[in-house]
Structure formats: C-alpha cells, structure tokens
Amino acid sequence: MKVISIYNQAGGAGKTTVTRDLGYALTQLGFRVLLVDLDSQASLTRWLGQLAPGADGSKAPGTRLDRTVFPVLTDPDADLPEPLGAFGMDLIPANTKLSVGDSVLYDDQNRMGQLRAAIRRVHGYDFVLIDAPPGRTAMALAGVAASDHLLIPVNVAKALDNIDNVAEVLTTARRFSPTLSVLALVPHSFMRNTRHHKDVLRGMQEDLAALAPTTTPISHKDTLYDDATLYQQPIAVYAPRNSAPEEYRRLAGEVLALLGLAPVAEAAR
C-alpha cells in the first residue's frame, strides 16, 4: 500500500482536483484507492457528492464528525471509520466540524503520528491518497507525516513562491516519517502559449530537479473542471471524451513509473 499526500502550502494549487482525478484514474487502472480528506473546507468530500442530503432529506454521513479522521486524532487505539463509496473509490470524508482537529494536535504534539499509525492498520488498498489542507497547520503536518510520498501540485499561474515553505513542512514531517520523499511536482492549469507558464514549467524542470521530477503538465481547462465540480463528479465521469481524463491517465502512469509499479492488468500477465 502506497500512502501519498497531495500538498502545497498555497491555496488554489489544485491539490483537491489532483487527489480526486488521480484517484479515479488509478481505479480505472485496476487499483483499489482510499481517499482521505483532511481539509475542514471539505472540498474533496463535496466534489464527490458526499455532503449532499439524501432524497428523503436525511443528512449525509459525511456531515458527521465521527466519520472523519477525528476519532483517530483523539484516541491512539482508534481505527479509521468505515469509508464512504464514491465512483469506485473509498473516502474518509471531512466537514467543517473537523476544524477542531488542529486544536487537538496543537494541544498534544504526541498525537501527530496517530493518523499515520491508523492508516497502516488499514488493509485492502493499493493506494491511500491524502488531500492535506493548505497552510502550515497541524492537520496539514499530520497528513504529510502519515505519508510515504508527497505530490506537490503547482498552479503555474502562481509561480513557485511557496516551495521553500513546503520544504520546511517536509523536514518537520520526517520526524514521524523518516523515509518520506517528494515523488513529483505536478504542474497544472498550464497554457502552452503563455510565456509565463512556460517559464514556470522550465523553472520546475531545471531549478527544482534536485527536489523531485516534474510530471507532464495538466492543461488549463478551468470551466470544464468547474462544471465537473458542480455536478460532483470526477472529470473522467463528467467529460469522458474530453482530453482532460487522458491527462490524468497519463499522470497516473507517470506516478506508477516513479514508484516502479505496473497497472494491475499488465502486472497480471
């Protein structure tokens, strides 16, 4: 089981989109995927339709604090709650109540490794993708510290100002996860005919090569992604014939290559 956090200190970096659509692409390659939403804004949970009330007006399970990672933060012996199903993936949801998690972790730093321990008691998954909140919060640190690898999404329109700050979080997280590595930088919202975007991409590929390799860029298609979010679907479900799903299938292939893995169907041959 590979545990990967998707994190950038900056908001609007694309981490939730990458988590959702990379996770779905991996399921389409035959892998079993668990998504963990640590952000109290709960964008991942909402974008997968898990905060919408039932047809009978009942509250969605994702609105309950005990269905989030919160019990794990307060009890070192607690296991992750039963996940919710979403488009062939499983999801540990988040909601606004999860904001209390930061206070719990700030009050007792010894709790910082409890999420990591709980995830490693989980069985039946090939990948766990953690959508860490932005900023240098305790929850963000707990998510990164729970991981084996880090993917850093970079909105190329916003340049690379926060990369040094991500490195600081990485250093702290290695107290709990000594072998934690940066798997790749993931440029997105990329416009091939925009000079600034090309300059940022070149900077990622050259200046940050020592930190991690840079994946093939995800193209700028904000309206399409906004519509998929509105309809609470992964991009490949909302627009299967668009080129966007192919970009995420390619990203999944690049992630597998960096991990030395093959798609399940290919590995079975």
FIVEX-529322 format. One record per atom (N, C-alpha, C): residue number from 0; residue in one letter; atom name; x, y, z. Coordinates in steps of 0.02 Angstrom, whole numbers, plus 50000, padded with zeros to 5 digits. Layout:
N
NUM_A_CA_X_Y_Z
...
This chain:
269
0_M_N_50042_49940_50000
0_M_CA_50000_50000_50000
0_M_C_50044_50062_50000
1_K_N_50033_50106_49952
1_K_CA_50070_50169_49947
1_K_C_50027_50225_49975
2_V_N_50055_50262_50022
2_V_CA_50020_50318_50053
2_V_C_50050_50382_50027
3_I_N_50010_50422_49991
3_I_CA_50035_50482_49958
3_I_C_49993_50542_49980
4_S_N_50025_50593_50006
4_S_CA_49989_50655_50022
4_S_C_49997_50703_49964
5_I_N_49944_50739_49950
5_I_CA_49944_50790_49898
5_I_C_49941_50857_49934
6_Y_N_49995_50895_49931
6_Y_CA_50001_50954_49974
6_Y_C_50040_51010_49940
7_N_N_50015_51069_49949
7_N_CA_50052_51131_49936
7_N_C_50028_51181_49986
8_Q_N_50073_51220_50014
8_Q_CA_50053_51268_50065
8_Q_C_50004_51320_50038
9_A_N_50010_51336_49975
9_A_CA_49967_51387_49945
9_A_C_49897_51359_49932
10_G_N_49846_51400_49943
10_G_CA_49779_51382_49922
10_G_C_49772_51390_49847
11_G_N_49726_51355_49817
11_G_CA_49715_51359_49746
11_G_C_49769_51327_49704
12_A_N_49808_51282_49735
12_A_CA_49862_51249_49699
12_A_C_49838_51190_49658
13_G_N_49776_51168_49669
13_G_CA_49749_51112_49631
13_G_C_49753_51046_49666
14_K_N_49766_51046_49730
14_K_CA_49777_50982_49765
14_K_C_49715_50938_49766
15_T_N_49656_50969_49776
15_T_CA_49596_50928_49780
15_T_C_49578_50900_49712
16_T_N_49586_50938_49659
16_T_CA_49573_50913_49592
16_T_C_49620_50855_49576
17_V_N_49684_50863_49593
17_V_CA_49733_50810_49581
17_V_C_49714_50748_49621
18_T_N_49695_50756_49684
18_T_CA_49677_50699_49726
18_T_C_49618_50661_49695
19_R_N_49565_50698_49678
19_R_CA_49505_50667_49651
19_R_C_49519_50631_49585
20_D_N_49550_50666_49538
20_D_CA_49555_50638_49470
20_D_C_49613_50589_49462
21_L_N_49666_50597_49501
21_L_CA_49718_50546_49502
21_L_C_49691_50483_49534
22_G_N_49653_50491_49589
22_G_CA_49624_50432_49621
22_G_C_49579_50394_49575
23_Y_N_49537_50430_49538
23_Y_CA_49491_50396_49491
23_Y_C_49530_50362_49435
24_A_N_49582_50395_49410
24_A_CA_49622_50365_49356
24_A_C_49655_50300_49380
25_L_N_49678_50299_49442
25_L_CA_49709_50238_49469
25_L_C_49658_50182_49476
26_T_N_49596_50198_49494
26_T_CA_49545_50145_49498
26_T_C_49532_50117_49429
27_Q_N_49535_50159_49378
27_Q_CA_49523_50135_49310
27_Q_C_49580_50091_49285
28_L_N_49637_50094_49317
28_L_CA_49693_50050_49300
28_L_C_49692_49987_49343
29_G_N_49641_49978_49384
29_G_CA_49633_49917_49422
29_G_C_49655_49919_49493
30_F_N_49674_49978_49519
30_F_CA_49698_49984_49587
30_F_C_49640_50001_49635
31_R_N_49648_49980_49697
31_R_CA_49600_49996_49749
31_R_C_49625_50058_49786
32_V_N_49583_50110_49788
32_V_CA_49604_50176_49811
32_V_C_49561_50200_49869
33_L_N_49594_50223_49922
33_L_CA_49561_50257_49978
33_L_C_49582_50330_49977
34_L_N_49534_50375_49977
34_L_CA_49546_50446_49982
34_L_C_49533_50469_50054
35_V_N_49576_50513_50079
35_V_CA_49567_50539_50147
35_V_C_49566_50615_50143
36_D_N_49510_50645_50161
36_D_CA_49501_50717_50159
36_D_C_49517_50745_50229
37_L_N_49570_50786_50233
37_L_CA_49590_50816_50297
37_L_C_49572_50890_50302
38_D_N_49543_50917_50250
38_D_CA_49530_50989_50247
38_D_C_49459_51003_50271
39_S_N_49452_51044_50324
39_S_CA_49386_51059_50350
39_S_C_49342_51098_50301
40_Q_N_49372_51126_50248
40_Q_CA_49331_51154_50195
40_Q_C_49294_51099_50156
41_A_N_49320_51038_50161
41_A_CA_49286_50978_50135
41_A_C_49273_50980_50060
42_S_N_49317_51011_50022
42_S_CA_49305_51015_49950
42_S_C_49303_50947_49918
43_L_N_49350_50903_49936
43_L_CA_49352_50836_49906
43_L_C_49288_50799_49921
44_T_N_49267_50801_49983
44_T_CA_49205_50767_50003
44_T_C_49145_50794_49966
45_R_N_49141_50859_49960
45_R_CA_49085_50891_49925
45_R_C_49087_50875_49851
46_W_N_49147_50879_49822
46_W_CA_49154_50868_49750
46_W_C_49138_50797_49730
47_L_N_49136_50752_49778
47_L_CA_49117_50683_49763
47_L_C_49046_50668_49786
48_G_N_49009_50721_49803
48_G_CA_48938_50714_49818
48_G_C_48923_50685_49886
49_Q_N_48971_50686_49933
49_Q_CA_48961_50653_49996
49_Q_C_48937_50698_50053
50_L_N_48921_50761_50036
50_L_CA_48890_50806_50086
50_L_C_48818_50824_50067
51_A_N_48795_50797_50011
51_A_CA_48727_50811_49988
51_A_C_48677_50771_50029
52_P_N_48620_50801_50050
52_P_CA_48570_50763_50088
52_P_C_48538_50709_50045
53_G_N_48511_50658_50077
53_G_CA_48478_50605_50041
53_G_C_48413_50628_50010
54_A_N_48386_50586_49966
54_A_CA_48324_50603_49932
54_A_C_48267_50615_49981
55_D_N_48272_50582_50040
55_D_CA_48220_50590_50091
55_D_C_48235_50648_50138
56_G_N_48287_50687_50123
56_G_CA_48304_50744_50165
56_G_C_48351_50727_50222
57_S_N_48372_50663_50227
57_S_CA_48417_50643_50281
57_S_C_48486_50672_50271
58_K_N_48522_50683_50326
58_K_CA_48589_50710_50322
58_K_C_48638_50659_50293
59_A_N_48685_50683_50255
59_A_CA_48735_50639_50226
59_A_C_48782_50615_50281
60_P_N_48805_50551_50277
60_P_CA_48853_50526_50327
60_P_C_48916_50569_50333
61_G_N_48935_50601_50276
61_G_CA_48996_50641_50277
61_G_C_48992_50702_50321
62_T_N_48932_50720_50345
62_T_CA_48925_50778_50389
62_T_C_48939_50760_50462
63_R_N_48950_50697_50477
63_R_CA_48961_50676_50546
63_R_C_49036_50677_50563
64_L_N_49053_50706_50620
64_L_CA_49123_50710_50641
64_L_C_49153_50641_50652
65_D_N_49113_50594_50676
65_D_CA_49141_50527_50689
65_D_C_49155_50487_50626
66_R_N_49135_50512_50567
66_R_CA_49151_50479_50504
66_R_C_49216_50507_50474
67_T_N_49243_50559_50505
67_T_CA_49306_50589_50483
67_T_C_49365_50555_50519
68_V_N_49424_50584_50511
68_V_CA_49483_50557_50546
68_V_C_49485_50579_50619
69_F_N_49437_50620_50642
69_F_CA_49441_50648_50709
69_F_C_49449_50596_50764
70_P_N_49412_50539_50764
70_P_CA_49421_50490_50817
70_P_C_49493_50465_50822
71_V_N_49527_50461_50766
71_V_CA_49597_50438_50766
71_V_C_49642_50488_50800
72_L_N_49627_50552_50794
72_L_CA_49668_50604_50824
72_L_C_49662_50606_50899
73_T_N_49605_50584_50926
73_T_CA_49592_50588_50997
73_T_C_49607_50523_51034
74_D_N_49610_50468_50997
74_D_CA_49619_50402_51028
74_D_C_49672_50363_50989
75_P_N_49730_50349_51020
75_P_CA_49783_50315_50983
75_P_C_49765_50244_50962
76_D_N_49714_50216_50993
76_D_CA_49694_50147_50976
76_D_C_49636_50145_50927
77_A_N_49610_50203_50908
77_A_CA_49552_50205_50863
77_A_C_49574_50188_50791
78_D_N_49530_50154_50756
78_D_CA_49540_50141_50685
78_D_C_49503_50192_50643
79_L_N_49522_50198_50580
79_L_CA_49485_50242_50536
79_L_C_49413_50219_50531
80_P_N_49366_50265_50526
80_P_CA_49295_50245_50520
80_P_C_49282_50210_50454
81_E_N_49224_50179_50449
81_E_CA_49205_50146_50387
81_E_C_49200_50199_50332
82_P_N_49234_50188_50276
82_P_CA_49235_50239_50223
82_P_C_49169_50241_50184
83_L_N_49160_50295_50148
83_L_CA_49103_50303_50103
83_L_C_49125_50285_50033
84_G_N_49081_50257_49994
84_G_CA_49096_50239_49925
84_G_C_49082_50297_49878
85_A_N_49128_50308_49830
85_A_CA_49119_50362_49782
85_A_C_49155_50346_49717
86_F_N_49117_50328_49665
86_F_CA_49144_50317_49598
86_F_C_49199_50264_49597
87_G_N_49188_50210_49633
87_G_CA_49236_50155_49634
87_G_C_49293_50166_49683
88_M_N_49296_50224_49714
88_M_CA_49346_50238_49766
88_M_C_49312_50236_49834
89_D_N_49351_50232_49887
89_D_CA_49326_50240_49955
89_D_C_49351_50307_49982
90_L_N_49313_50337_50027
90_L_CA_49328_50404_50052
90_L_C_49316_50409_50126
91_I_N_49367_50433_50162
91_I_CA_49357_50457_50231
91_I_C_49343_50531_50224
92_P_N_49282_50553_50239
92_P_CA_49261_50621_50223
92_P_C_49287_50673_50273
93_A_N_49277_50735_50255
93_A_CA_49289_50791_50300
93_A_C_49226_50835_50301
94_N_N_49221_50877_50351
94_N_CA_49169_50927_50354
94_N_C_49193_50984_50398
95_T_N_49153_51036_50405
95_T_CA_49176_51095_50442
95_T_C_49192_51079_50515
96_K_N_49161_51028_50542
96_K_CA_49174_51010_50612
96_K_C_49246_50986_50623
97_L_N_49279_50964_50569
97_L_CA_49347_50938_50576
97_L_C_49398_50993_50593
98_S_N_49377_51055_50591
98_S_CA_49422_51110_50609
98_S_C_49448_51103_50680
99_V_N_49413_51066_50723
99_V_CA_49436_51057_50792
99_V_C_49498_51012_50794
100_G_N_49513_50978_50739
100_G_CA_49571_50934_50737
100_G_C_49636_50971_50749
101_D_N_49641_51032_50722
101_D_CA_49702_51071_50733
101_D_C_49713_51085_50807
102_S_N_49660_51102_50843
102_S_CA_49666_51116_50914
102_S_C_49689_51054_50953
103_V_N_49662_50997_50935
103_V_CA_49682_50934_50968
103_V_C_49756_50921_50958
104_L_N_49780_50931_50898
104_L_CA_49850_50917_50882
104_L_C_49896_50970_50913
105_Y_N_49875_51032_50913
105_Y_CA_49916_51084_50944
105_Y_C_49923_51073_51019
106_D_N_49870_51049_51051
106_D_CA_49871_51038_51123
106_D_C_49917_50981_51144
107_D_N_49926_50933_51099
107_D_CA_49967_50874_51116
107_D_C_50003_50851_51053
108_Q_N_50066_50873_51045
108_Q_CA_50104_50855_50986
108_Q_C_50117_50780_50980
109_N_N_50111_50744_51036
109_N_CA_50121_50671_51034
109_N_C_50068_50636_50993
110_R_N_50013_50670_50979
110_R_CA_49959_50640_50938
110_R_C_49975_50643_50863
111_M_N_50028_50678_50845
111_M_CA_50041_50691_50774
111_M_C_50050_50628_50733
112_G_N_50074_50575_50762
112_G_CA_50086_50514_50724
112_G_C_50028_50465_50725
113_Q_N_49972_50483_50757
113_Q_CA_49917_50436_50763
113_Q_C_49881_50422_50698
114_L_N_49876_50471_50655
114_L_CA_49845_50460_50589
114_L_C_49887_50412_50549
115_R_N_49953_50422_50551
115_R_CA_49998_50377_50515
115_R_C_49988_50304_50538
116_A_N_49985_50294_50604
116_A_CA_49977_50227_50631
116_A_C_49910_50197_50610
117_A_N_49856_50237_50612
117_A_CA_49790_50211_50595
117_A_C_49786_50191_50521
118_I_N_49817_50231_50477
118_I_CA_49816_50214_50406
118_I_C_49852_50149_50394
119_R_N_49904_50136_50431
119_R_CA_49942_50074_50420
119_R_C_49909_50013_50451
120_R_N_49855_50024_50486
120_R_CA_49814_49967_50509
120_R_C_49760_49950_50458
121_V_N_49755_49989_50405
121_V_CA_49704_49978_50353
121_V_C_49730_49926_50304
122_H_N_49685_49883_50281
122_H_CA_49704_49832_50232
122_H_C_49655_49836_50172
123_G_N_49677_49810_50116
123_G_CA_49634_49805_50058
123_G_C_49642_49859_50006
124_Y_N_49691_49904_50015
124_Y_CA_49701_49958_49967
124_Y_C_49772_49955_49938
125_D_N_49776_49977_49876
125_D_CA_49842_49986_49844
125_D_C_49869_50056_49855
126_F_N_49824_50105_49858
126_F_CA_49843_50175_49866
126_F_C_49798_50208_49918
127_V_N_49829_50248_49959
127_V_CA_49793_50296_50002
127_V_C_49816_50365_49981
128_L_N_49769_50407_49957
128_L_CA_49785_50475_49936
128_L_C_49755_50523_49987
129_I_N_49798_50564_50017
129_I_CA_49778_50610_50070
129_I_C_49775_50681_50042
130_D_N_49715_50711_50045
130_D_CA_49706_50780_50025
130_D_C_49719_50824_50086
131_A_N_49781_50848_50092
131_A_CA_49801_50888_50151
131_A_C_49778_50960_50142
132_P_N_49759_50993_50197
132_P_CA_49738_51063_50191
132_P_C_49797_51108_50175
133_P_N_49783_51167_50147
133_P_CA_49838_51214_50134
133_P_C_49862_51246_50199
134_G_N_49917_51283_50194
134_G_CA_49944_51316_50253
134_G_C_49990_51271_50293
135_R_N_50017_51299_50347
135_R_CA_50062_51261_50390
135_R_C_50025_51242_50454
136_T_N_49968_51210_50446
136_T_CA_49927_51191_50503
136_T_C_49949_51123_50531
137_A_N_49925_51108_50590
137_A_CA_49940_51043_50620
137_A_C_49909_50986_50579
138_M_N_49849_50997_50552
138_M_CA_49818_50945_50512
138_M_C_49858_50932_50448
139_A_N_49883_50985_50417
139_A_CA_49925_50976_50358
139_A_C_49987_50936_50375
140_L_N_50018_50952_50430
140_L_CA_50078_50916_50450
140_L_C_50062_50843_50465
141_A_N_50006_50830_50498
141_A_CA_49987_50761_50513
141_A_C_49976_50721_50449
142_G_N_49946_50753_50398
142_G_CA_49935_50719_50335
142_G_C_50000_50703_50299
143_V_N_50046_50750_50297
143_V_CA_50110_50738_50264
143_V_C_50149_50686_50303
144_A_N_50147_50691_50370
144_A_CA_50184_50643_50411
144_A_C_50156_50572_50407
145_A_N_50093_50566_50386
145_A_CA_50063_50500_50379
145_A_C_50082_50465_50315
146_S_N_50120_50499_50272
146_S_CA_50131_50476_50203
146_S_C_50200_50445_50193
147_D_N_50204_50406_50140
147_D_CA_50268_50381_50115
147_D_C_50297_50429_50063
148_H_N_50252_50462_50027
148_H_CA_50272_50505_49971
148_H_C_50229_50568_49970
149_L_N_50256_50620_49939
149_L_CA_50222_50683_49933
149_L_C_50218_50703_49860
150_L_N_50158_50721_49837
150_L_CA_50148_50752_49772
150_L_C_50134_50826_49784
151_I_N_50168_50869_49748
151_I_CA_50159_50941_49757
151_I_C_50127_50970_49694
152_P_N_50062_50984_49695
152_P_CA_50031_51018_49637
152_P_C_50054_51091_49635
153_V_N_50065_51115_49575
153_V_CA_50088_51185_49567
153_V_C_50044_51217_49514
154_N_N_50007_51268_49533
154_N_CA_49970_51309_49485
154_N_C_50021_51355_49451
155_V_N_50035_51343_49388
155_V_CA_50089_51379_49355
155_V_C_50074_51453_49349
156_A_N_50011_51474_49355
156_A_CA_49995_51545_49354
156_A_C_50017_51580_49417
157_K_N_50032_51542_49470
157_K_CA_50050_51571_49535
157_K_C_50124_51563_49551
158_A_N_50163_51536_49504
158_A_CA_50236_51529_49512
158_A_C_50253_51482_49569
159_L_N_50313_51490_49598
159_L_CA_50342_51441_49643
159_L_C_50358_51470_49712
160_D_N_50322_51521_49732
160_D_CA_50340_51557_49793
160_D_C_50337_51515_49856
161_N_N_50295_51463_49858
161_N_CA_50284_51426_49920
161_N_C_50325_51361_49925
162_I_N_50365_51347_49877
162_I_CA_50402_51284_49877
162_I_C_50448_51279_49938
163_D_N_50483_51334_49955
163_D_CA_50527_51333_50014
163_D_C_50488_51317_50077
164_N_N_50427_51344_50082
164_N_CA_50386_51330_50141
164_N_C_50364_51257_50144
165_V_N_50350_51228_50086
165_V_CA_50334_51156_50084
165_V_C_50393_51116_50109
166_A_N_50453_51136_50091
166_A_CA_50513_51101_50113
166_A_C_50519_51102_50189
167_E_N_50499_51157_50220
167_E_CA_50501_51161_50293
167_E_C_50453_51111_50325
168_V_N_50392_51106_50297
168_V_CA_50343_51057_50322
168_V_C_50370_50987_50312
169_L_N_50402_50975_50256
169_L_CA_50431_50910_50242
169_L_C_50483_50890_50294
170_T_N_50525_50938_50312
170_T_CA_50577_50925_50363
170_T_C_50546_50906_50430
171_T_N_50494_50942_50450
171_T_CA_50460_50926_50513
171_T_C_50426_50858_50510
172_A_N_50393_50844_50453
172_A_CA_50357_50781_50446
172_A_C_50403_50720_50449
173_R_N_50465_50729_50429
173_R_CA_50512_50673_50430
173_R_C_50530_50649_50500
174_R_N_50511_50688_50551
174_R_CA_50519_50663_50620
174_R_C_50475_50603_50632
175_F_N_50419_50600_50597
175_F_CA_50371_50545_50604
175_F_C_50377_50496_50547
176_S_N_50401_50518_50489
176_S_CA_50407_50476_50430
176_S_C_50476_50487_50400
177_P_N_50528_50455_50428
177_P_CA_50597_50469_50408
177_P_C_50612_50458_50334
178_T_N_50576_50412_50302
178_T_CA_50589_50397_50232
178_T_C_50544_50435_50183
179_L_N_50506_50482_50209
179_L_CA_50460_50522_50167
179_L_C_50498_50555_50110
180_S_N_50472_50547_50049
180_S_CA_50504_50576_49990
180_S_C_50455_50618_49950
181_V_N_50481_50667_49913
181_V_CA_50440_50703_49865
181_V_C_50440_50663_49801
182_L_N_50383_50636_49783
182_L_CA_50379_50593_49724
182_L_C_50383_50634_49660
183_A_N_50347_50690_49658
183_A_CA_50346_50730_49596
183_A_C_50313_50797_49609
184_L_N_50329_50845_49566
184_L_CA_50293_50908_49560
184_L_C_50242_50900_49503
185_V_N_50181_50924_49513
185_V_CA_50129_50915_49463
185_V_C_50105_50984_49440
186_P_N_50130_51009_49383
186_P_CA_50106_51074_49357
186_P_C_50036_51067_49327
187_H_N_49994_51114_49343
187_H_CA_49927_51112_49313
187_H_C_49904_51183_49297
188_S_N_49846_51187_49265
188_S_CA_49820_51250_49237
188_S_C_49869_51280_49188
189_F_N_49901_51235_49150
189_F_CA_49956_51255_49106
189_F_C_49930_51276_49037
190_M_N_49951_51334_49014
190_M_CA_49933_51359_48947
190_M_C_49997_51361_48905
191_R_N_49999_51319_48854
191_R_CA_50060_51309_48815
191_R_C_50082_51372_48777
192_N_N_50036_51416_48764
192_N_CA_50054_51476_48725
192_N_C_50066_51538_48769
193_T_N_50071_51527_48834
193_T_CA_50083_51581_48881
193_T_C_50156_51579_48905
194_R_N_50192_51633_48893
194_R_CA_50263_51634_48909
194_R_C_50277_51623_48983
195_H_N_50237_51656_49025
195_H_CA_50248_51648_49097
195_H_C_50240_51575_49118
196_H_N_50190_51541_49092
196_H_CA_50180_51471_49109
196_H_C_50239_51428_49086
197_K_N_50263_51442_49027
197_K_CA_50321_51404_49002
197_K_C_50383_51417_49045
198_D_N_50391_51479_49068
198_D_CA_50448_51496_49111
198_D_C_50443_51460_49178
199_V_N_50383_51458_49207
199_V_CA_50375_51423_49271
199_V_C_50388_51349_49262
200_L_N_50362_51319_49209
200_L_CA_50374_51249_49196
200_L_C_50448_51234_49189
201_R_N_50483_51277_49153
201_R_CA_50555_51268_49144
201_R_C_50591_51273_49212
202_G_N_50569_51319_49254
202_G_CA_50598_51325_49321
202_G_C_50587_51263_49363
203_M_N_50528_51233_49357
203_M_CA_50514_51171_49394
203_M_C_50559_51115_49369
204_Q_N_50566_51109_49303
204_Q_CA_50604_51055_49274
204_Q_C_50679_51061_49287
205_E_N_50704_51123_49289
205_E_CA_50776_51134_49296
205_E_C_50796_51152_49367
206_D_N_50767_51205_49394
206_D_CA_50789_51230_49460
206_D_C_50768_51184_49517
207_L_N_50714_51147_49508
207_L_CA_50689_51104_49562
207_L_C_50701_51030_49549
208_A_N_50744_51016_49501
208_A_CA_50757_50946_49484
208_A_C_50786_50907_49542
209_A_N_50824_50940_49585
209_A_CA_50854_50906_49643
209_A_C_50801_50887_49694
210_L_N_50746_50925_49695
210_L_CA_50692_50910_49743
210_L_C_50650_50851_49719
211_A_N_50630_50853_49655
211_A_CA_50587_50800_49628
211_A_C_50579_50810_49553
212_P_N_50562_50757_49517
212_P_CA_50547_50765_49446
212_P_C_50480_50801_49437
213_T_N_50471_50830_49378
213_T_CA_50409_50864_49361
213_T_C_50370_50822_49311
214_T_N_50306_50812_49325
214_T_CA_50265_50772_49280
214_T_C_50244_50813_49219
215_T_N_50215_50779_49170
215_T_CA_50186_50814_49113
215_T_C_50131_50861_49137
216_P_N_50128_50923_49113
216_P_CA_50079_50970_49139
216_P_C_50006_50950_49126
217_I_N_49963_50970_49172
217_I_CA_49891_50965_49163
217_I_C_49867_51031_49132
218_S_N_49831_51028_49078
218_S_CA_49813_51088_49040
218_S_C_49762_51131_49077
219_H_N_49762_51194_49059
219_H_CA_49714_51243_49084
219_H_C_49645_51229_49053
220_K_N_49598_51208_49096
220_K_CA_49529_51196_49073
220_K_C_49482_51212_49131
221_D_N_49487_51273_49157
221_D_CA_49452_51290_49218
221_D_C_49377_51281_49213
222_T_N_49347_51300_49157
222_T_CA_49274_51295_49151
222_T_C_49252_51222_49154
223_L_N_49289_51179_49121
223_L_CA_49272_51108_49122
223_L_C_49276_51080_49193
224_Y_N_49330_51096_49229
224_Y_CA_49338_51071_49297
224_Y_C_49285_51101_49344
225_D_N_49268_51164_49333
225_D_CA_49216_51195_49373
225_D_C_49149_51159_49363
226_D_N_49135_51140_49300
226_D_CA_49072_51105_49286
226_D_C_49072_51035_49318
227_A_N_49129_51000_49315
227_A_CA_49133_50934_49346
227_A_C_49122_50940_49421
228_T_N_49149_50992_49451
228_T_CA_49140_51004_49522
228_T_C_49067_51018_49538
229_L_N_49035_51058_49495
229_L_CA_48964_51075_49505
229_L_C_48922_51012_49505
230_Y_N_48938_50966_49459
230_Y_CA_48900_50904_49454
230_Y_C_48927_50848_49500
231_Q_N_48978_50865_49540
231_Q_CA_49005_50821_49591
231_Q_C_49028_50754_49562
232_Q_N_49069_50760_49510
232_Q_CA_49095_50701_49475
232_Q_C_49169_50709_49459
233_P_N_49207_50655_49458
233_P_CA_49274_50658_49430
233_P_C_49271_50680_49358
234_I_N_49324_50710_49334
234_I_CA_49325_50738_49267
234_I_C_49313_50684_49214
235_A_N_49337_50623_49226
235_A_CA_49329_50569_49177
235_A_C_49257_50543_49174
236_V_N_49219_50554_49228
236_V_CA_49149_50536_49228
236_V_C_49108_50591_49195
237_Y_N_49124_50653_49210
237_Y_CA_49086_50709_49183
237_Y_C_49099_50719_49108
238_A_N_49161_50712_49087
238_A_CA_49179_50726_49017
238_A_C_49225_50671_48991
239_P_N_49200_50610_48983
239_P_CA_49244_50554_48965
239_P_C_49278_50561_48897
240_R_N_49249_50599_48851
240_R_CA_49277_50605_48784
240_R_C_49323_50666_48777
241_N_N_49328_50705_48829
241_N_CA_49374_50762_48828
241_N_C_49445_50739_48837
242_S_N_49494_50782_48822
242_S_CA_49564_50763_48830
242_S_C_49586_50764_48903
243_A_N_49547_50797_48947
243_A_CA_49567_50802_49017
243_A_C_49575_50734_49051
244_P_N_49528_50687_49044
244_P_CA_49539_50621_49075
244_P_C_49603_50587_49052
245_E_N_49620_50596_48989
245_E_CA_49682_50566_48964
245_E_C_49742_50594_48999
246_E_N_49740_50659_49015
246_E_CA_49796_50689_49052
246_E_C_49805_50658_49121
247_Y_N_49749_50641_49153
247_Y_CA_49754_50610_49218
247_Y_C_49773_50536_49213
248_R_N_49753_50503_49160
248_R_CA_49778_50435_49149
248_R_C_49853_50435_49138
249_R_N_49877_50485_49102
249_R_CA_49949_50492_49092
249_R_C_49984_50507_49159
250_L_N_49955_50551_49199
250_L_CA_49984_50565_49265
250_L_C_49987_50502_49307
251_A_N_49934_50463_49306
251_A_CA_49934_50400_49344
251_A_C_49990_50355_49321
252_G_N_50000_50350_49255
252_G_CA_50054_50310_49228
252_G_C_50122_50335_49250
253_E_N_50131_50401_49253
253_E_CA_50195_50429_49274
253_E_C_50206_50416_49348
254_V_N_50154_50421_49389
254_V_CA_50161_50405_49460
254_V_C_50180_50332_49469
255_L_N_50147_50288_49433
255_L_CA_50163_50217_49438
255_L_C_50236_50204_49418
256_A_N_50259_50237_49365
256_A_CA_50328_50228_49342
256_A_C_50377_50252_49395
257_L_N_50362_50308_49427
257_L_CA_50407_50333_49480
257_L_C_50409_50286_49540
258_L_N_50354_50250_49551
258_L_CA_50352_50202_49606
258_L_C_50376_50132_49585
259_G_N_50391_50124_49521
259_G_CA_50413_50059_49496
259_G_C_50357_50008_49492
260_L_N_50295_50031_49480
260_L_CA_50237_49987_49478
260_L_C_50209_49984_49407
261_A_N_50171_49931_49394
261_A_CA_50136_49924_49330
261_A_C_50061_49923_49344
262_P_N_50020_49944_49295
262_P_CA_49947_49936_49303
262_P_C_49929_49865_49321
263_V_N_49875_49856_49358
263_V_CA_49857_49790_49383
263_V_C_49849_49740_49326
264_A_N_49814_49760_49272
264_A_CA_49803_49714_49216
264_A_C_49869_49692_49185
265_E_N_49915_49739_49178
265_E_CA_49979_49723_49148
265_E_C_50021_49680_49195
266_A_N_50018_49694_49261
266_A_CA_50057_49655_49308
266_A_C_50032_49583_49312
267_A_N_49968_49571_49295
267_A_CA_49940_49504_49299
267_A_C_49959_49460_49241
268_R_N_49987_49489_49189
268_R_CA_50003_49450_49130
268_R_C_50063_49404_49144
